[in-house]
Amino acid sequence: MLYAIIGIDVPDSLARRAAARPAHVLRLEALRNEGRLLLAGPFPAIDGTDPGPAGYTGSLIVAEFADLAAARAWADADPYVTGGVYASVSVRPFRQTLP
């Protein structure tokens, strides 16, 4: 089943994001290589694709996991969690309707 993982950043998270990003991306690439990643990306703090120093306010990951517990365990081990980037993380079942 698909799950939406929504992380909300702490204020002024840009430096922490930069430090944790390589490990974060490696985990996402592993999901992609396993055919389990539907989409992933950050929420820019401003209306634009490159927010520059404004940074980001959070992230969205939609991926397949065996169950909610597995999705939560994966999210809890994310480098953005362990690196203090996210103030909070929610994990919810997701049903893709389109496309």
Residue pairs with C-beta under 8 A, 6 or more apart in sequence:
1 64
1 65
1 67
1 93
1 94
2 38
2 62
2 63
2 64
2 93
2 94
2 95
2 96
3 62
3 63
3 64
3 65
3 68
3 71
3 91
3 92
3 93
3 94
4 60
4 61
4 62
4 90
4 91
4 92
4 93
4 94
5 59
5 60
5 61
5 62
5 63
5 71
5 74
5 75
5 78
5 89
5 90
5 91
6 58
6 59
6 60
6 89
6 90
6 91
6 92
7 58
7 59
7 61
7 75
7 78
7 80
7 81
7 85
7 86
7 88
7 89
8 57
8 58
8 86
8 87
8 88
8 89
9 17
9 55
9 56
9 57
9 58
9 59
9 85
9 86
9 87
10 16
10 84
10 85
10 86
10 87
12 55
13 55
13 56
13 85
14 53
14 55
14 56
16 83
16 84
16 85
17 42
17 55
17 56
17 80
17 85
19 83
20 79
20 80
20 82
20 83
20 85
21 79
23 79
24 78
24 79
24 80
27 74
27 78
27 79
28 37
28 40
28 61
31 37
31 63
35 64
36 63
36 64
36 65
37 61
37 62
37 63
37 64
38 62
38 63
38 64
38 96
39 60
39 61
39 62
40 59
40 60
40 61
40 62
40 63
41 59
41 60
42 56
42 58
42 59
43 56
43 57
43 58
43 59
43 60
44 50
44 51
44 54
44 56
44 57
45 51
45 54
45 55
45 56
45 57
46 54
58 86
59 80
59 86
61 75
62 94
62 96
63 71
63 74
65 71
65 74
68 91
68 93
71 91
72 91
75 81
75 89
75 91
76 89
78 86
78 89
79 85
80 86
81 89
